[in-house]
Amino acid sequence: MTKFELTVDRNSGTGTGLLTRRRFTGWVSASAAASIAFGGLRSAAAATSVNVMSWQGYEDPLGADGFLAKNSAEVKATYISANEDILTKLKAGGIGSVDLGTPERKYVFLMIENDVLQPIDPDRVPNLKRAMPFFANQPSLRRDGKLYAVPFTWGMLPLVYRSDLVTEVPTSWRDVMKPEYKGKVVMVGGMVGVLQIWARVATGTDTPTMITPAELKETIDLLIKIKKEHARTVATSWGEMADVMARGEAVIATCGWEPVVLWVAKKGAKLAAVYPKEGTTGFIDTYVLPKGAPNPDLAVKLIDNALSVAGQKLIADKMGQGIINLDAIAELTPEQRLVYPYDNMETMTKTARFYPMPPLEPDGKHATYGDMVKEWDRFKRA
């Protein structure tokens, strides 16, 4: 088990088959994702507006070091609550209105299959040359020799707990089901991330995105049990999770994220993170350029700026996430370098696995992505 505590004064994308419009629309309807709003994107008179669909905060490194003012630009962000939201918007008529998206590297495959991305010329992203090879060379970023996604941040999903309220350091994900935590557990959405953790816990599988329908059901059954018998709430976002834990309403979580430690510390409470014996999953988030982007040249310049030393330092300082630019890593504080194993990425990949995308079409053995959406809806309805 690996542990870190912060106190503050603060998957190559693979799969089988194509995702058809009808199939995708069905999944979206099943998960009620088709109601995503993309508002507030009116052009500013004095600046070029770049419209971004991203996780909250992911728009900030784009404008690091005064880039927006220097280029008479502004970023208009619409926040997502799941990686699927970006594809949903683009498939539902968003082509031509979105300049940038921030999918996790597994979803790049899904977006390429749905023909909603345009390639990015790597020569126009010179800071990518300073990226750690582990990230820059991820197979899921490319198709037919063309670059479709640029990585810019990464992290892992640890178990987080209130270290000032929990006396015994958790060693297993199953510890959330201990009697002393009844009614004090916070769960969170994010289907694929949660399933990647809990399928391993429930079934012992080594490849939680390539599981049988029976294993998927077993996993969802366990999550429903936790929800009904142990959870205080299912948070709609990581920010809500931080609020719940900062207030002491929950003291342990079924799926955490390193920045939550920072956010809770800012609220005056003490959170710690551990990597349980079952391991966890990792993510690599990217910037992509949708087809029909209104401002493609400026969007690519913004991507390169996010990979600059200033952009990467902003990610580490403000968000507490992992960065990939070697020059920026060299400027991290000793405390920041302790959070992520920058000097030994092999160690990191033993702790956090980077899994492939689930199959998109039935193969006679594994649960498909669509199967997971349906089962996840069963969890949400429970």
Summary of the structure (lengths in Angstrom):
residues: 382
radius of gyration: 20.0
end to end distance: 31.9
largest distance: 58.4
contacts: 1309
relative contact order: 0.20
helix: 44%
strand: 18%
